[in-house]
């Protein structure tokens, strides 16, 4: 047995020390370079984010990633907006419905392009009273900030609220003034709204709509159309088996008289409307039918193939950009069930537009034509070649995906 060298333990410990030092410096270099690379690259948003890296980046960042150069810097955005739009971790981890462990609140991307308006809209005391901001909220909506972010405050309600008129009286009775917060409107009571067509100069949207004893009393009340552009509700319903038109939507429906007429036939219609210098949503709800406060630029909040009928009168016309109208028409097609009806009521344009743009656009959507009537608009000079047309269109019952 040989004698053990007294130097071996010393050499072994020295080697271990140098191996450890080498490993430590390599790891330190890797850490520093990775940190520098990530902090540098994080300044450049990915143009082609995947689902995985979007979720990771969003959890790290106070606002969702955007490729828009017009979007505001996060420093310009109010804290409540950042709190609302930041990802929130789910209490029980990954949820298969979300395919993520994080929940994100939907909000219109153009919101960030108007930071000053957004700051005013999102300025309030949490759990306190909301600012009086109906005009501001609607301005954001019409600028494409849709959906709006939620508030963590309580909105103003009428000071002297009472129970509404009961059905069926409410359908054709002017609501009480106490049912509305009037601060956003020129008129401060319903008498003013009802009589503004006589007293007020200048334009207002649907200027005579609030007079339930005026023109509203006659809309869709006829029993026969006599082949003109004023289709009747009963003629439209006769194109389908009794009872198969049950639920639907009226786009830009004023004070919801169409929905009231349909309710009297046991058909439920939701009415979209904006509050353009009048409490349209409050008025609709007071009548006992359902208002939906969305603009025509928003994707319709219904699932595919679900509605029996979609109606729109006047609001879908030549003032809408053609590409947006194309998107909207196909969205209407999407939400209608196979065999569902689209009633395009009094579409306004001029002859050249009808021939070159609108007739080809509508025909390209894929509807079956049940009725299609064109008529001259005669209240101004014939030289203007203004016209209306009304159409009753059907989503094909078979092969409607083609």
Number of C-alpha atoms within 10 A of each C-alpha: 3 4 5 7 7 8 8 10 9 9 11 10 11 12 11 11 11 11 11 12 11 12 11 12 11 11 11 12 12 12 12 10 12 12 12 12 11 10 11 10 11 12 8 9 12 15 9 9 12 10 10 10 12 15 21 14 18 18 19 12 15 17 21 18 15 13 11 11 8 11 16 16 12 15 9 14 20 17 15 20 23 16 13 19 20 20 23 15 14 13 9 7 10 14 13 8 6 11 12 16 17 19 18 17 14 13 17 16 16 19 24 24 19 17 19 15 15 22 17 14 23 23 16 17 14 12 10 11 13 18 16 14 16 16 15 14 20 20 13 21 22 15 16 18 22 22 18 18 20 14 18 16 16 14 13 12 11 12 10 9 13 10 9 16 17 12 12 12 12 16 24 18 16 19 19 16 15 17 20 21 19 17 12 17 16 11 16 15 17 21 13 15 22 20 14 18 17 10 9 12 8 7 8 13 12 15 19 17 20 24 21 17 13 12 11 19 12 11 13 18 13 13 11 14 14 9 10 14 20 18 23 17 19 16 13 15 15 10 13 13 8 9 10 13 23 16 17 24 27 24 24 22 24 27 27 30 24 23 27 22 18 20 17 11 14 13 18 19 26 20 28 25 23 22 18 14 17 24 23 23 22 17 22 26 20 24 25 21 21 19 25 18 14 22 20 18 16 16 13 18 10 14 11 15 17 15 25 23 27 22 21 21 19 16 18 19 19 17 10 13 9 14 10 11 20 17 14 18 17 15 17 26 27 20 22 25 21 21 22 25 29 28 22 20 21 24 21 23 21 16 16 11 14 20 12 10 14 21 12 11 17 16 12 12 16 17 19 16 14 14 15 14 15 15 14 16 18 12 7 9 9 11 6 11 14 20 19 21 21 21 21 20 24 25 26 19 12 9 8 16 11 7
